[in-house]
Amino acid sequence: MTSYKIALLDGDGIGPEIMTEAVKVLELVGERNEINFELIHGSFGANAYFEQGHAFPEQTKALCDEADAILKGPIGLSHEESKKIPLDMQPERGALLPLRRRYNTFANFRPVFLPKGLAHFSPLKPSIIGAGIDFIIIRELVGGLYFGAKHTGVNEQGKRFVNESLEYDEEQIARIARVAFETSMKRKKVLHNIHKSNVLQSSVLWNEVLGEISQEFPEVEVRHILVDAAATYLCLNPGQFDVMVMENMFGDILSDQAGGILGSLGLMPSACIGPEKAYYEPSHGSAPDIAGQSIANPYSMIGSVAMMLEMSFSMEKEAKNCWHAMQSVFSQGYSTPDLSQPGAEVKMIDTQSFGDLVVSELAQLAC
Ligand code: NAD
């Protein structure tokens, strides 16, 4: 019997609620395919700091090191609550960035998908959605401003200052560009390169290197868009996009906007891939505003499971079935509260019911 060890980092806020639903799916997939998914929970984030004094405890590091893949829930606290934790132990600085750095997970895949039949979830007009939204954001995940040198202090004029650097070398750009071109080759062979070369020197180098890598993929058409314009086009004409590639911070911001045009960040799963280790997480945060109410949308977490099945375990059919099962639940008129206004003609369901319905759809598909 095949056996895979998966580290489950439940996270903070809605993390444990949506992780519970993802685990139901994993258990069913394991059962149906005679795979032993050894699921081991590890503390990570603010909860780990409060319980163990560190946002990414040694025990969790060891668990992740041994795991075949990592499934991570969102972490973080509300703006006010964050102040209870020293700056360097706040979940992003103390856990998330160290996780990405530890496994060099430079390639972040964020699919943005809404079929025409679910256009009512989107705040965009049906005429803009057209045949549906279906593109993928490839975000560089371990470079740029988030990982550059940082200094704070008081300058010669006695004013507090901060200096953060946006650093990339050509190898970092080349490897994410290759991932983007390879992804384009499997899709429509149109790659949108998102940059800010009219202002940033880092984007000038980015474009230069991307241009060099494009020679290896002559079939892919590259279209260049400034990041500010890209933000507009996401709202006005998302149908033009198929694969978008961008540096770390642009990807952070534009992928949240992409969640917005779908109708909710709850529809945004992701895969974070390194040379030897991958972890999977929803693109969104811990949603402290709705934590503990059983109204979080677990699609992002179950979608992350689907990505793990495909990308870490080559279980393409089971991954497809997971996507299909989730779409099928929505197509039957169900909705989680994030996707529909009160009074909308939908069958409103909570977090657990969504998970249960997906599992029952999946059980039929897997037969
Ligand atoms: P957020 O992404 O947590 O929430 C933004 C909005 O989206 C909220 O209204 C929230 O209720 C909603 N939302 C998010 N996920 C949802 C889901 N699955 N179902 C239904 N609604 C959902 O952003 P925020 O409030 O700015 O950040 C909260 C915390 O999360 C902060 O501490 C932040 O630093 C952290 N964060 C962590 C990650 C991560 O773990 N990778 C990513 C982003 C933010």
Boltz pocket constraint, residues with backbone or C-beta under 6 A from the ligand:
constraints:
  - pocket:
      binder: B
      contacts: [[A, 14], [A, 18], [A, 73], [A, 74], [A, 75], [A, 76], [A, 77], [A, 78], [A, 79], [A, 92], [A, 96], [A, 264], [A, 265], [A, 266], [A, 267], [A, 281], [A, 282], [A, 283], [A, 284], [A, 285], [A, 286], [A, 287], [A, 288], [A, 289], [A, 290], [A, 295], [A, 296], [A, 297], [A, 298], [A, 300], [A, 338]]
      max_distance: 6.0
